[in-house]
Amino acid sequence: MNSQSLEPVVVDVLISGGGMVGMTLACALADAGVAVALVDAEAPELLLDAGHDGRASAIAYGSHRILSGIGAWADMAPDAEPILEIRVSDGDGRGRTSPLFLHYDHQELAGRVEAAIAGAPPFGWIVENRAIRRALLARVASLPGLVHMAPAKVLEQTRGHGGVTATLDTGATVRAQLAVAAEGKNSPMRRAAGIPVTEWAYPQTGIVCTIGHELPHEGVAHEHFTPSGPFAVLPMTTTEDGHRSSIVWTERNEIAPAMMALSDEAAAEEIMRRFGHSLGRIRILSRRWTYPLKLMHAARYVDERLALVGDAAHVIHPIAGQGLNLGLRDVAALAEAIVDARRLGLDVGQADVLARYERWRRFDTMMLLAVTDSLNRLFSNDVALIRLARDLGLAAVDRLPPLKRLFMRHAMGLVGDLPRLVRGERL
């Protein structure tokens, strides 16, 4: 509900930031009986506007379990296209692709994933961010223990032994045991807590759009490497516009403005020059968005009565499409730590609850930060010897089924110390 009341709102957890990660955490907690206030600077209707965000996200199988577990998946399922195969290839940016590539097929995992999964599950799904937000907003509105305060911002907060008190720009006051920063990479709460970050900008820009194409994609996701960076073609649902895919085009900063200045017809030609003609003729269906690419990692994920989740804690290169999945795993771990503490009658904002969350998430996050950064550096060049070495490496992995299956399970988010929601269990 939308609350502009001047009466204090008293809850267990205050979440600042109502993006996909913040809403998922709010739903997970409220569904488990935890009282939550979700404060977001954006009006809900703006989040659903077609011009707000042109991206689509890869929802790994483990993240699908989280979204199912909080009751949000069913509403976004009609807009979710399964990823049945992943093809990783190396090119020179001039339309020439190495004959050596890495190919993942979900059928290779039949009977080799958890026994609870019947058959051969997809690696994940591609879903437009707008569809994800629509489903999450519907779930937020359906949960009686969740107070949705939007548009609103946290102006001031005090955190201490007695809890958290936050004053909003609407004049409302929220009192809680724990505050969660889910505000994105420029998190005001993180900055106010004085938590330092390690960060650097990549010399690359992400260009995102939706394309239509003559031939069906057959559920195949392509990750094609060029000297400028990865070029991803991700399968989307078929609509009245025909066969569709999402393009995530990494380009050098000095070249990106020229690519954005192209007409849709010329941009489509550039896409085919980089990717080839395996999908037939293509056309641009949406406007093109650009996003600066960077790496950011917070020195710590917690402070006194404060936890960071999602991009407030870490930002990674989109090379493997794992940014949202990393944030959703934060949600699953923090929600479990909070719910377990509450069932024991403990203060959910106390230090040992937060320490459990940080220990749980730090290794997974740092590993993915290192892997995505290293892959981007390895593949974003056209040095002949390095190209040969990485092409041989792709071919070697393709011929080692046990290693391939491990990489596939990683892509599905099914490796490591998994929270209950990722395992498909209730909180």
N, C-alpha and C positions, 0 to 999 in steps of 0.2 A: 504494500500500500504506500501511498505518497503521504508523508507526514511533515507538516509545517508547524506542528504544535510547539508551543513554548514550554510545555510541561516536560520535565526531564524524561528521557527515554532510557529505561534501565534494562540492560541485556547482559548476556554472558560475554559476547564477542562483538566488537565493532570492526567492520571491514570497510576500509576506505579504498574505493576503486571498484566500479561496477562493470569492468570488462568481462571477457569470457572466463578468466581465471577467478576473479573476485566473485562473480555470480555463481560459478560452480562450487566454490567453497561455501558460500552462503547457503546454497541449496543442500549441500551435503550435511552441514551442521544442523540446519533447521529440520531436515528430514529425520535426524537422529534425536530431536528433542532439545537442541541447544538454542537458546534465544539469541537472535542475531539482528543487528542493525547494519544494513548495507547502504553506504553513503556514496553517491556517484555525482560527479560534476556535470555529466551529460544527461540531458533529458532522454527518457527511454525511446521516444519516437525518433530522435536523431540517430540512435544506434541502428535503426531499421531502414534509414534512408539509403537509397542505392548509391548516392554520392559520398557516403561517409567512409567506406572502406571497400576497396575493390578486390581484396585478397580472398583466397580460399585456403583452408588449412587441411593438412594431412592429419587425420585422427587415427593414431595407431590402435591396434587391437586392444591393448591395455587401457588406453584412454576411452575407447568405446565402452569398456566395462565400467569405468568410472561414471560416464555420462548415463549409462543404463542404470547403474546403481542409485543415482540420485533422481531418476524418473524423468530425465530430459531427452533421452535418445529417441524415443518413439516419435516425437514431434519433428526431429530433424532428419529421421531416416529416409523420408521420401526424397530429400535433397542430397543424399549421400551416395556417392558412386564408389563401389568396391575397387580396391587395388588388388588385382589378381596376379600381376607380374610387374617386376621392376627390371628395367634394362639400363645398365650403366655403361656409357661409351665415352670414348676420348676422341676429340677432333681438333682441328687446327684453326677453327673459326672461319674457314673459307669453304666450308661445305664438304671437306674431306674427313672421313671418319675412319679410325683404325679398325681393321678386321677383327681385332681382339677386344672382347667386351665381357662384361659380367652380367649374367642373366639369372634372376630369381623368379621362381614359379611357386605360387602358394601350394600347388599340388605336392611339392616335395616335402611339405610338412605334414601331410596326411598321416595321422596315427602317431606323430612324433611330438605333438604339443601336449598340454595337460589333458588328462583323460576326460575332463569335464567338457572339452571342446569336441563336438562331433564333426567328423569329416575333416576337410581341409579349409580352415578359416581364411578369409582374405587377410593380407598384411595390415590393411586399414581401409580408410575411406577418405575421399576428398569431398569436403563440404564447404560451401561458401560461408564466410564469416557472418554474413547477414542472417543466414539460416540458423547458424549456431546461436547467435544472439536472440533471435526470435524465439527459439525453443527454450532458452534459459530464462528469458523474461517471462514467458508463460509459466514456467515452473516456479519462479520467484513469486509471482502473483498468487499462486495456488497454496503457498505454505503459510499457515496462520502464525507461526512463531517467527516470521521474518518481517522486519520493518524496513521497507525500501524507501529511502529518503533521496529523492532526485528531482530536479537538479539541486545539488547542495555540495558544499566543500567544507572540510575541516579547517577552521581558521586557527584555532589554538587547541593544545592538548596538554594535559598534565598526567604523568605516569609515575606512580609511586607504590608504596607498600599497600595502600588501601584500594588500588585499582586505577582505572583510566577515566578521566573526565575530558570530553571533547566539546568544544563550542563550534557550531556550524555558522556559515554565513547567513543562514535563514533565521538565526536567533535561537535555534533549538540547541539543547544540551543532551549529550549522550553519555551515560555512565556504563562502564563495562569492566570485566576482569582482565580482558585482553584486547589489544588493538592489533589489527593485521593490515599491513600496507600492501595493497594490490593495485597501486596507482601507475605502474609502468616504470620505464627506465629512468624517468626524472622524478621519482617518488618524493614528494614533499616530506612525508613522514620519515623516510630514510635519512634525508638531509637534516631534518630537525633533530634526529637522534645522533647526528654526527658520525654515522657509519661511513667510513671511507670506501671507495671503490677503485678497482683496477679497470682501466678502460682504454681502448684505442679505436680509432675509426679506420675501417678498411678503405683502400683507394677505389672503392666500387660502389655502385648504385644499383638497387634492385628496381627493375621495371616489371610491373604486374598488369596483366590484362586477361580477358577471356577471349578465346578464339572459337570460331566455327570451322569445321573441316568436312570435306567430302566423304571420307571413309571413316568407319567406326574405329574407336581406339581399342576396343576389346579389353578394357580394364587394365591397360598397360601404362605404367608410369615410366617416363624417360628422364634420366639424369644424364645430360650430355655436357661434357666438359670442353670449354674453349679457353684460349689464353686469357680472355677477359674475366673468366669465372664460370660457374655452373649455369647451365641453361636447362631448366626443367619444364617438361610438358606433362601435365597431370590430368588424368581422366575425370571428367565431370558428367553429370547426368544429362541425358538427352531431353531437350525441350522442343517447343515449337520452332526454335532457332536451329534445330537439327543436332548433329553431333557436336559436342563442345569439349574443350580442354582449357585448363588454366595455365598461363605462361608465367614463369618466374625467371626473368632474364637478368642475369648479373652482367653489368657492363662497367667499363672503366669510367671513373668520374668525368674525365675530360671528353669522353665520347657520348655519354648518356644524354646531354642536352640536345645534341644533333639527332639522336635516335627519337627523342620525344618530339622534335620539331617536324618529323616526317608525317606525311599524310597516312591515313589508315592503310591505303593500298600499298604505299611504299614500305610501311612498317611490316605488313604481311609478307612482302618480298624478302625483307631482311630476316624475318623469322624462318622462312623456308630456306634461305641461304645458309643459316646456321644449323637448322634441324634436318633439312632434306624434305622429300616429297612423300614420305610413307603414309601420311594422312590425306594425301591429295591436295587440292587447292584449299587454301585457308582464307578466312576473312576475320577482321577484328570486330568483335561484337560489343565491346565495352569501351569506355574511356581507358586511357593508360595512366596508372599511378606510378610515382617513384618514391622510394624509401631509402634513406641513407643506411648503410650497413656498418655495424660496429660490434665490438665485443665489450661486455661489461660484467664484472663480477664483484659483488659486495664482500668486504672483508669478513663480515659475519652476517648471519641471517636473522639474528635475534638481538634484542636489547631488553631492558627492563620492561616487562609487560608489552612487548612488541615483537611481532614476527613478520618477516618479509616473504612474499610468495611471487612467483612468476617473474616478469621483467623487472620488478622492483629489486629482486635479488640477483638476477643474471640475464644477460642478453647474449645470444649466440648467433653465429652466421647461419643463414637459412639453407646452407648447402645440403642438409639432409632432411629438411622440413620438420625438425624436432622441437622447435621453440615452444609451441603451445603444449606439446606432449610433456615437455620438461616441467612446465608450469602446472599441468594437471597432476603430475606425480607429486609435486609440492602439496597440492590440495589434498590428495589422498593421504599423505603422511601426516600433515598437520591436523586434518580432521580426525584421524585415528588417535593421535596423541591427545587431542582435546576431549574427544568422546570417552576414551578410556579413563582419563583423569576425572571427568565429571561423574562417571559411574562409580568411582571410588569415593566420591564426595570431596574431591580435592579442588582447590582453586585452580582454574584452567590457565591462569596467567602466571603461575609460579615458575621459578627458574628451571626446575628439573623437567617440567613438561616441555618447555621451550628447548632445553638442551637435547632432549630426546629427538625432537624434530630436526634440529640442526645436524646432529650426528647422522641421522638417517639420510638426509638429502645431500650433504656436502660431497661425498665421494662420487655419486652418480653425476652430479652437476659438473664437478671439475673434470671428470673423465670426458663428458660430452663436449665441454668447452675446448679441451685439448684436441680431441679428435676432429671436430668441425674446423677448428683453426688450422690444424695441420693439413687436413685434406684440401682446404681452400688454397693454402700456400703451395702444396705439392702440384695441384692440377692447374692453377691459374698462371701458367707460363707455357712457352713454346720452345724450351730448350730440348734439342733432339735427344740427348742421352737420358734426360729425365723423363721425356715422353716414352722412350723405349722401355725404361725400367718400370714405369707405372703401368704401361700396357701389358707387359709380361706379368706384372703382379695381378692385374685384373684377371688375366687368363688363368693364372695359377689357382686363384681362389675359386674360379668357376669350375675347376677340375677337382676340387677337394670338397666332397659333399658334407662331411662333418663340420668343416669351417664355414661353409655356406649356410648350413642350418643354424649355426650359432649367430652369424650375422643377421639372418632372417628373424630370429627370435629377438635380437636386440632391436631391430627395426619395429617389431611388434610391441616393444615395451614389456617383454615377458622374462627379463633376465635380472637377477639381483634379489635383494631383500624386498619383496613386494608387499605393499599395504593391502589390507583386506579388500578395498574397493577394486584395486587392480587385479586381484585374484578372482574377482566376480562374486565376492561375499558381501554381506551387509555390514555396515559399521556396527 
